[in-house]
């Protein structure tokens, strides 16, 4: 489409804007996105708040948090699958470029064997009495 002068743009622009406004007001309002359910929200632990970890068995690791903010809370991670060579004597390592570790995302490596295993869900740990 070719315009011959700037003055012809103004009436056309007004017409287009009015048409767009009419269409916009005739459309039903879009519903807001549903809030994510906390039960499905991933749990992420801040790296600088993890005091230490303890391997319970080949599929569970305790994460001890430090500081008043976390109330010395303990989280248990249930690995996605059994990590057959993970024992309390071996230890594990993991790397992340993020300042937090989120459940079902991180991969750990057993120090002695090099086996890799995926962290599962983090849940608050309550020691059985």
C-alpha positions as CSV (number, residue, x, y, z in Angstrom):
1,X,0.0,0.0,0.0
2,X,1.4,3.4,-1.0
3,X,0.6,6.7,0.7
4,X,1.1,9.9,-1.2
5,X,1.2,12.3,1.8
6,X,1.5,12.3,5.5
7,X,-2.0,13.7,5.9
8,X,-3.6,10.6,4.4
9,X,-2.0,8.5,7.2
10,X,-3.8,10.2,10.0
11,X,-7.4,9.3,8.9
12,X,-6.4,5.8,8.1
13,X,-4.6,5.4,11.4
14,X,-7.7,6.6,13.3
15,X,-9.9,4.2,11.4
16,X,-7.6,1.3,12.2
17,X,-7.4,2.2,15.9
18,X,-11.2,2.5,16.2
19,X,-11.6,-0.9,14.4
20,X,-9.1,-2.5,16.8
21,X,-10.8,-0.9,19.8
22,X,-14.1,-2.2,18.7
23,X,-12.7,-5.7,18.3
24,X,-10.9,-5.6,21.6
25,X,-14.0,-4.6,23.5
26,X,-16.2,-7.3,21.9
27,X,-13.8,-10.1,22.9
28,X,-14.6,-11.9,26.2
29,X,-12.1,-11.3,28.9
30,X,-9.3,-13.9,29.1
31,X,-9.4,-15.8,32.3
32,X,-6.3,-15.4,34.5
33,X,-3.9,-18.3,34.7
34,X,-4.6,-20.7,37.5
35,X,-2.3,-20.5,40.5
36,X,0.0,-23.4,40.8
37,X,-0.9,-25.9,43.4
38,X,1.6,-25.9,46.2
39,X,1.5,-29.7,46.3
40,X,3.0,-29.7,42.7
41,X,5.4,-26.8,43.2
42,X,9.0,-27.9,43.3
43,X,11.0,-27.6,46.5
44,X,14.3,-25.8,46.1
45,X,17.0,-25.6,48.7
46,X,19.4,-22.6,48.7
47,X,22.9,-23.9,48.4
48,X,24.3,-21.4,50.9
49,X,21.8,-22.6,53.6
50,X,22.8,-26.3,53.4
51,X,24.9,-27.1,56.4
52,X,25.6,-30.8,55.6
53,X,24.1,-33.9,54.2
54,X,23.9,-37.5,55.4
55,X,23.3,-40.6,53.2
56,X,20.6,-42.8,54.9
57,X,20.6,-45.6,52.3
58,X,20.8,-46.1,48.5
59,X,17.7,-44.0,47.9
60,X,17.5,-41.4,50.6
61,X,19.7,-38.4,51.6
62,X,19.2,-36.0,54.4
63,X,19.9,-32.3,53.9
64,X,20.5,-30.4,57.1
65,X,19.8,-26.7,56.8
66,X,21.5,-24.0,58.9
67,X,20.5,-20.6,60.2
68,X,17.5,-19.1,61.9
69,X,15.5,-18.6,58.7
70,X,15.4,-22.3,58.1
71,X,15.0,-23.2,61.8
72,X,17.7,-25.9,61.4
73,X,15.1,-27.8,59.3
74,X,16.0,-31.2,57.8
75,X,14.8,-32.3,54.4
76,X,14.9,-35.8,53.0
77,X,15.4,-36.4,49.4
78,X,14.0,-39.7,48.0
79,X,16.1,-40.3,44.9
80,X,14.2,-41.0,41.7
81,X,15.7,-44.5,41.5
82,X,17.9,-46.5,43.8
83,X,21.6,-45.4,43.6
84,X,23.2,-48.9,44.1
85,X,26.7,-47.7,44.9
86,X,25.7,-44.8,47.2
87,X,26.6,-45.6,50.8
88,X,27.2,-43.4,53.8
89,X,31.0,-44.0,53.5
90,X,31.3,-43.0,49.9
91,X,29.7,-39.5,49.7
92,X,28.6,-37.8,46.6
93,X,29.1,-34.6,44.6
94,X,27.1,-32.4,42.3
95,X,27.5,-29.3,40.3
96,X,25.0,-26.6,39.5
97,X,25.2,-23.1,38.0
98,X,22.1,-22.2,40.0
99,X,22.2,-21.0,43.6
100,X,19.7,-23.7,44.6
101,X,19.0,-27.4,44.2
102,X,15.5,-28.3,43.1
103,X,13.9,-31.6,43.5
104,X,13.6,-33.9,40.5
105,X,16.2,-31.8,38.6
106,X,19.7,-32.4,40.0
107,X,22.1,-35.2,39.2
108,X,24.6,-36.4,41.8
109,X,27.7,-38.4,41.3
110,X,28.9,-41.1,43.8
111,X,32.6,-40.2,44.5
112,X,34.0,-43.8,44.7
113,X,32.3,-45.2,41.7
114,X,31.2,-42.3,39.5
115,X,27.6,-43.6,39.3
116,X,25.2,-40.8,38.5
117,X,21.8,-40.6,40.2
118,X,18.9,-38.2,40.0
119,X,17.5,-36.4,43.1
120,X,13.8,-37.0,43.6
121,X,11.4,-35.1,45.8
122,X,12.4,-33.1,48.9
123,X,10.1,-33.5,51.8
124,X,10.4,-32.3,55.4
125,X,12.1,-35.0,57.5
126,X,10.6,-36.1,60.8
127,X,12.7,-38.5,62.8
128,X,10.7,-41.5,63.9
129,X,10.4,-41.7,67.7
